[in-house]
Amino acid sequence: MKVYTKTGDKGTTALFGGTRVPKHHIRIESYGTVDELNSHIGLIRDQDINPLYQKVLIEIQDRLFTVGAILATPPEKEILKNGEKRLQNLGINESDITFLENEIDTMENALPPMTHFVLPGGHTTVSYCHIARCVCRRAERLSTHLNELEPIEELVLMYLNRLSDYLFVLARKLSHDLKADEVQWIPRK
């Protein structure tokens, strides 16, 4: 299979099922941003961090490919379940969200309580986490916009929301592990 197909040379691309849409379509923006997020997570995984975090990040990257596939599937690909139409879920489930919540709880139990917002930075690896968190929030915003126009699987929205929380706590945990300064944001008076 060749990498280039020439079918997108006029500014359109195909969704799963063959429907063609403009490359700036909100659905493409949504799963394109998830793809961008996946690349940022790969950058975090490539850092000299605890192998446990690397293992979790690989799991997250796998789930993000599934999220991308769900977002690339138009609503006309609905399936019947118990006589009702519902959106096709290609593999995100509540246990994926619980997994992130458990990882968040484990990391938070090893951290001092957060009393202020923190400024992103302190160490390159921590900064990569904050960048990924921001990209995740953008993916979530785009996906919620898409959901208003064309319903998507609710678990996708939940997963992206929880993942941004995970990335924030991972940044804090890495700051702690790397003994990096965690600079609190204290508003001017």
C-alpha angles and dihedrals in degrees: 000000000000121000092224121059100169088221092113097050092106096053102268133107136190125250121210104292094034102273108148121220135170114276089241092057113131090242090057091045089052099052092035089058090048087053090050089050090051090055092051090050089052088055091053090047090053092060124097095267137136110297088230090063090047090053091050091048091053089053090049091049089052091051091048090058087055091048089051091051091051091049091048091056113090120223093253086075090076119146131212118246120176089344093305128108114239135167116270114255110205096195116312112123140167092267088065089058092044089052091058092045091052091050090049092050093049092052094043091053088062094048133078113252115274112244100168140021112271128225113240112252140047095134134023093244091050090050090053088055091052092049090050090048091054092048089049090053089050090051088051093049092049092046092051088050090050089048090058090055101035119008116246131189108292092219089065090061091046092048094051091047093051092043092058088052090049092051091050092051091044088055090052092046092049090049087054095045093046092044089235122160113263103205113207120220109231113181118234115256 
